[in-house]
Amino acid sequence: MPLLEAREVSKRFGGLQALAGVSLSIEAGEIYGLIGPNGAGKTTFFNCLTGLVGIDAGSFVFAGAPLPPAAPHRAAERGIARTFQNIRLFPNMSVIENVMVGRHVRTRTGVFGAVFGTARARAEEREIHQRAAALLEFVGLDGRANELARSLAYGDQRRLEIARALATAPRLLALDEPAAGMNETETAGLRRLLESIRADGTTLLLIEHDVKLVMSLSDRIAVLDYGRKIAEGPAAEVRRDRAVIDAYLGQSDA
């Protein structure tokens, strides 16, 4: 059984058909790339998958059960986390507090325990802090825990956003252009991090305009163009596909 199935997913914004019957399946444990030119529908697909916007037709099935439409908190509870093309941190909170926010989706303490500081609530808060610290070490930010998120360099803010997403304990991590704005050294470090995340058992869905990175990292790739899937398969096959070359890669990259 695939971890994720998109079945004929369609989404229209007024006169724009952003997604037109997109179907794909992602196996547990793989890195799956989603590429295409600007405006192809990649981020719309992410937004529909994670419940930020509703779909007009089709469905998503995750771990064998349908995903509820337009319910981001339900998607997170089910085990789908994401990052954004434009970094969305809490800039005036500390680095570790940003990660702790993500972990709260897995907490069980209610309003009473939080307000009155029950023993269970205090124990859970310690666990959240410990897990957040471990994730900061995992992404290479363990020495920056008490700094404000806004003080981090751009590449480190990307890593922090990934750590916050991992704090939700996802089965599927959807990354929207994680290498955007990174230099060559930062991109190489990101690649190692993503490989480590996959090695830990998390499935990755990756939107990325760095063709070299996504082609070398992904087990399989789907290509969108004007909201339609025009190709899918291993990277070596996709980069030779004539429709992909014409729509996105160009002769020099083929």
C-alpha positions as CSV (number, residue, x, y, z in Angstrom):
1,M,0.0,0.0,0.0
2,P,1.4,3.4,-0.9
3,L,1.9,5.9,1.9
4,L,0.2,8.6,-0.1
5,E,-2.1,8.5,-3.1
6,A,-3.4,11.5,-4.9
7,R,-6.4,10.5,-7.0
8,E,-7.4,12.8,-9.9
9,V,-6.9,15.9,-7.7
10,S,-8.2,19.1,-9.3
11,K,-8.2,22.8,-8.1
12,R,-9.4,25.9,-9.9
13,F,-8.9,29.5,-8.8
14,G,-11.4,31.5,-10.8
15,G,-10.4,31.1,-14.5
16,L,-7.1,29.4,-13.6
17,Q,-7.0,25.6,-13.6
18,A,-4.1,25.1,-11.1
19,L,-4.4,21.3,-10.9
20,A,-6.2,19.2,-13.5
21,G,-6.7,15.6,-12.5
22,V,-3.3,15.0,-10.9
23,S,-2.7,11.4,-9.7
24,L,0.4,10.1,-8.1
25,S,1.5,7.6,-5.4
26,I,4.4,7.8,-3.0
27,E,5.8,4.7,-1.3
28,A,6.9,4.8,2.3
29,G,10.6,5.5,2.7
30,E,11.3,7.1,-0.6
31,I,12.2,10.6,-1.7
32,Y,9.8,11.8,-4.3
33,G,10.5,14.9,-6.3
34,L,7.8,17.2,-7.7
35,I,9.2,19.6,-10.4
36,G,8.0,21.8,-13.2
37,P,8.1,25.4,-14.4
38,N,6.8,28.3,-12.3
39,G,3.0,28.2,-12.2
40,A,2.9,24.5,-12.9
41,G,0.8,23.8,-9.7
42,K,3.4,22.4,-7.4
43,T,2.8,24.6,-4.4
44,T,-1.0,24.4,-5.0
45,F,-0.6,20.6,-4.8
46,F,1.2,21.0,-1.4
47,N,-1.5,23.4,-0.2
48,C,-4.2,21.0,-1.1
49,L,-2.4,18.0,0.4
50,T,-1.8,19.8,3.8
51,G,-5.3,21.2,4.0
52,L,-4.5,24.9,3.5
53,V,-6.9,25.0,0.5
54,G,-9.7,22.7,-0.4
55,I,-9.9,20.7,-3.6
56,D,-12.6,20.8,-6.3
57,A,-12.4,17.2,-7.3
58,G,-10.5,14.0,-6.5
59,S,-9.1,12.8,-3.1
60,F,-6.0,12.2,-1.1
61,V,-5.5,8.8,0.7
62,F,-2.8,8.7,3.4
63,A,-1.8,5.4,5.0
64,G,-4.9,3.8,3.6
65,A,-7.5,6.3,4.8
66,P,-8.9,9.4,3.2
67,L,-7.5,12.8,4.3
68,P,-10.2,15.3,5.4
69,P,-10.3,18.3,3.0
70,A,-9.1,21.8,4.1
71,A,-8.1,20.7,7.6
72,P,-4.4,21.5,8.2
73,H,-4.5,20.3,11.9
74,R,-5.9,17.0,10.8
75,A,-3.2,16.5,8.2
76,A,-0.6,17.2,10.9
77,E,-2.2,14.8,13.3
78,R,-2.3,12.1,10.7
79,G,1.5,12.6,10.1
80,I,2.0,15.1,7.3
81,A,4.3,18.0,7.9
82,R,5.5,20.7,5.6
83,T,7.8,23.6,5.1
84,F,7.1,26.7,3.0
85,Q,8.7,28.3,0.0
86,N,8.9,31.6,2.0
87,I,10.2,30.8,5.5
88,R,7.5,31.1,8.1
89,L,9.2,31.1,11.6
90,F,8.2,33.0,14.7
91,P,11.0,35.6,14.4
92,N,10.8,37.0,18.0
93,M,10.8,33.6,19.6
94,S,13.9,31.6,20.4
95,V,15.2,28.9,18.2
96,I,14.2,26.1,20.6
97,E,10.8,27.7,21.2
98,N,10.1,27.6,17.4
99,V,10.7,23.8,17.5
100,M,8.7,23.3,20.6
101,V,5.7,24.9,18.9
102,G,5.8,22.1,16.4
103,R,5.9,19.4,19.1
104,H,2.7,20.5,20.7
105,V,0.6,18.7,18.1
106,R,1.6,15.5,19.9
107,T,0.8,16.6,23.4
108,R,-2.1,15.4,25.5
109,T,-2.2,18.0,28.3
110,G,-5.5,19.9,28.3
111,V,-6.3,23.5,29.2
112,F,-6.6,22.6,32.9
113,G,-3.2,21.0,33.2
114,A,-1.5,23.9,31.2
115,V,-3.1,26.6,33.4
116,F,-2.5,25.0,36.8
117,G,0.8,23.4,35.9
118,T,0.0,19.8,36.9
119,A,2.7,17.2,37.3
120,R,1.7,15.7,34.0
121,A,1.8,19.0,32.2
122,R,5.3,19.8,33.6
123,A,6.6,16.3,32.6
124,E,5.2,16.7,29.1
125,E,6.8,20.2,28.8
126,R,10.2,18.7,29.8
127,E,9.7,16.0,27.1
128,I,8.9,18.7,24.5
129,H,12.0,20.6,25.4
130,Q,14.2,17.5,25.3
131,R,12.9,16.5,21.9
132,A,13.3,20.0,20.6
133,A,16.9,20.1,21.8
134,A,17.6,16.7,20.1
135,L,16.1,17.9,16.8
136,L,18.3,21.1,16.9
137,E,21.3,18.9,17.3
138,F,20.1,16.7,14.4
139,V,19.8,19.7,12.0
140,G,23.1,21.2,13.3
141,L,21.7,24.1,15.4
142,D,22.3,22.8,18.9
143,G,24.5,25.7,19.8
144,R,21.9,28.3,18.8
145,A,18.9,27.2,20.9
146,N,18.4,30.4,22.9
147,E,19.0,32.9,20.1
148,L,16.1,34.6,18.4
149,A,15.0,32.9,15.2
150,R,15.4,36.2,13.3
151,S,19.1,36.3,14.2
152,L,19.9,33.1,12.2
153,A,21.4,33.2,8.8
154,Y,19.1,32.3,5.9
155,G,20.4,28.7,5.5
156,D,20.0,28.1,9.3
157,Q,16.5,29.5,9.2
158,R,15.7,26.8,6.6
159,R,17.2,24.2,8.9
160,L,15.1,25.5,11.8
161,E,11.9,25.3,9.8
162,I,12.8,21.6,9.0
163,A,13.4,20.9,12.7
164,R,10.0,22.4,13.6
165,A,8.3,20.3,11.0
166,L,10.1,17.2,12.3
167,A,8.9,18.0,15.8
168,T,5.4,17.0,14.7
169,A,6.8,13.4,14.2
170,P,5.6,13.2,10.6
171,R,5.5,10.1,8.4
172,L,5.6,12.3,5.3
173,L,7.6,15.6,5.2
174,A,6.7,17.9,2.3
175,L,9.4,20.4,1.6
176,D,8.7,23.4,-0.7
177,E,12.0,24.6,-2.3
178,P,14.2,24.0,0.8
179,A,17.4,24.9,-1.2
180,A,16.0,28.2,-2.4
181,G,18.5,31.0,-1.8
182,M,21.3,28.6,-0.5
183,N,24.8,28.7,-1.7
184,E,26.6,25.5,-2.9
185,T,28.0,24.7,0.5
186,E,24.6,25.1,2.2
187,T,22.9,23.0,-0.5
188,A,25.4,20.2,0.1
189,G,24.7,20.3,3.8
190,L,20.9,20.3,3.1
191,R,21.3,17.2,0.9
192,R,23.1,15.4,3.8
193,L,20.3,16.4,6.1
194,L,17.5,15.2,3.8
195,E,19.3,11.9,3.4
196,S,19.6,11.5,7.2
197,I,15.9,12.3,7.6
198,R,15.0,9.5,5.1
199,A,17.4,7.2,6.8
200,D,15.5,7.8,10.1
201,G,12.3,6.5,8.4
202,T,10.6,9.6,7.2
203,T,9.2,9.8,3.6
204,L,10.1,13.0,1.7
205,L,8.1,14.9,-0.9
206,L,10.3,17.5,-2.4
207,I,9.5,20.6,-4.6
208,E,12.8,22.0,-5.8
209,H,14.1,24.2,-8.7
210,D,17.7,23.0,-8.2
211,V,17.5,20.3,-10.9
212,K,20.9,18.8,-10.0
213,L,19.8,18.4,-6.4
214,V,16.4,16.9,-7.0
215,M,17.6,14.6,-9.8
216,S,20.4,13.2,-7.7
217,L,18.4,12.9,-4.5
218,S,14.9,11.6,-5.6
219,D,14.0,8.0,-6.1
220,R,11.2,9.0,-8.4
221,I,10.1,12.3,-9.9
222,A,6.8,13.7,-11.2
223,V,6.7,16.7,-13.5
224,L,3.8,19.1,-13.6
225,D,3.0,21.6,-16.4
226,Y,0.0,23.9,-16.4
227,G,-1.5,21.8,-13.6
228,R,-1.2,18.5,-15.3
229,K,1.2,15.6,-14.7
230,I,3.3,15.2,-17.9
231,A,5.8,12.6,-16.7
232,E,6.7,10.4,-13.7
233,G,9.4,7.9,-13.0
234,P,13.1,7.5,-12.0
235,A,15.2,10.6,-12.6
236,A,17.2,9.1,-15.5
237,E,13.9,8.4,-17.4
238,V,12.3,11.8,-16.5
239,R,15.2,13.9,-17.7
240,R,15.2,12.1,-21.1
241,D,11.4,12.6,-21.6
242,R,10.8,14.9,-24.5
243,A,7.7,16.6,-22.9
244,V,9.8,17.4,-19.8
245,I,12.7,18.8,-21.9
246,D,10.3,21.0,-23.9
247,A,8.3,22.2,-20.8
248,Y,11.0,22.6,-18.2
249,L,14.6,21.3,-18.5
250,G,15.5,22.6,-21.9
251,Q,18.1,21.1,-24.2
252,S,21.1,22.2,-22.1
253,D,19.8,20.4,-19.0
254,A,18.5,17.3,-20.7
